Amino acid sequence: MTQPTGFGDMLLGLSHLIQRRHVQICAEHDLTPAQSQLLCTIKDEPRRMVDLAAQLGMAKPALSQLIDRIESRGLVRRTTDGQDRRVVMIHATPEGQKIGRALYEDVDARLPDVLAALSSADQERFAQLVAAIPHVHCPRV
């Protein structure tokens, strides 16, 4: 399949537009994009730290630092598995769940604004095309 000239550059531009909008929405919730992705991932159920690292594409030391920062804000807590103390579980606190859910809803409602120049039919078609791309879904964000 032949792509139009500059298609990769257009995709990169779209990616930057989406990222800038996401950063803005996260900042309104006093979170970084990495913090928001973590909170949205665990807002409904705890995750094992090793699984989070893989899901978020982060090294365990980097994830640990990220968790340290939002744990100090009271948004997450760590526990150990009762059967294997080496397994660390990350839970959203009630406040973390509240913020995670609000952020998730805000992103879901406002991020599509980047497509405002498209007709509603084109927006629907765009959503269908994006949904057809394997691995495009962020973890619960």
RAKA-V807735 format. One record per residue. N is the residue number from 1. RES is the residue in one small letter. PSI is psi as a letter, one per 30 degrees, with the letter a starting at -180 (NA if undefined). NEAR is the number of other C-alpha atoms within 12 Angstrom. Layout:
n & res & psi & near
N & RES & PSI & NEAR
N & RES & PSI & NEAR
This chain:
n & res & psi & near
1 & m & k & 3
2 & t & k & 7
3 & q & k & 10
4 & p & k & 10
5 & t & k & 9
6 & g & g & 11
7 & f & e & 12
8 & g & e & 13
9 & d & e & 13
10 & m & e & 14
11 & l & e & 16
12 & l & e & 13
13 & g & e & 15
14 & l & e & 18
15 & s & e & 16
16 & h & e & 15
17 & l & e & 19
18 & i & e & 22
19 & q & e & 21
20 & r & e & 18
21 & r & e & 25
22 & h & e & 33
23 & v & e & 24
24 & q & e & 22
25 & i & e & 27
26 & c & e & 32
27 & a & e & 19
28 & e & f & 18
29 & h & g & 25
30 & d & h & 19
31 & l & l & 27
32 & t & l & 23
33 & p & e & 29
34 & a & e & 31
35 & q & e & 38
36 & s & e & 43
37 & q & e & 36
38 & l & e & 49
39 & l & e & 46
40 & c & f & 39
41 & t & e & 36
42 & i & g & 39
43 & k & e & 34
44 & d & f & 24
45 & e & k & 23
46 & p & l & 28
47 & r & l & 31
48 & r & k & 28
49 & m & e & 35
50 & v & e & 23
51 & d & e & 23
52 & l & e & 34
53 & a & e & 28
54 & a & e & 17
55 & q & e & 24
56 & l & f & 30
57 & g & h & 19
58 & m & k & 21
59 & a & k & 17
60 & k & e & 20
61 & p & e & 15
62 & a & e & 20
63 & l & e & 28
64 & s & e & 26
65 & q & e & 18
66 & l & e & 31
67 & i & e & 35
68 & d & e & 19
69 & r & e & 20
70 & i & f & 32
71 & e & e & 25
72 & s & f & 15
73 & r & f & 19
74 & g & g & 21
75 & l & f & 32
76 & v & l & 37
77 & r & l & 31
78 & r & k & 27
79 & t & l & 22
80 & t & l & 18
81 & d & k & 16
82 & g & f & 10
83 & q & f & 9
84 & d & j & 11
85 & r & f & 12
86 & r & f & 14
87 & v & j & 17
88 & v & k & 25
89 & m & k & 27
90 & i & k & 36
91 & h & k & 33
92 & a & k & 34
93 & t & l & 27
94 & p & e & 19
95 & e & e & 20
96 & g & e & 37
97 & q & e & 27
98 & k & e & 22
99 & i & e & 35
100 & g & e & 37
101 & r & e & 29
102 & a & e & 24
103 & l & e & 37
104 & y & e & 33
105 & e & e & 22
106 & d & e & 25
107 & v & e & 32
108 & d & e & 20
109 & a & e & 16
110 & r & f & 20
111 & l & e & 26
112 & p & f & 24
113 & d & f & 20
114 & v & f & 23
115 & l & g & 21
116 & a & f & 15
117 & a & f & 11
118 & l & l & 15
119 & s & l & 12
120 & s & e & 14
121 & a & e & 13
122 & d & e & 14
123 & q & e & 18
124 & e & e & 16
125 & r & e & 15
126 & f & e & 19
127 & a & e & 18
128 & q & e & 13
129 & l & e & 13
130 & v & e & 15
131 & a & f & 14
132 & a & f & 12
133 & i & k & 11
134 & p & k & 9
135 & h & g & 10
136 & v & f & 14
137 & h & k & 15
138 & c & l & 19
139 & p & j & 25
140 & r & g & 25
141 & v & NA & 32
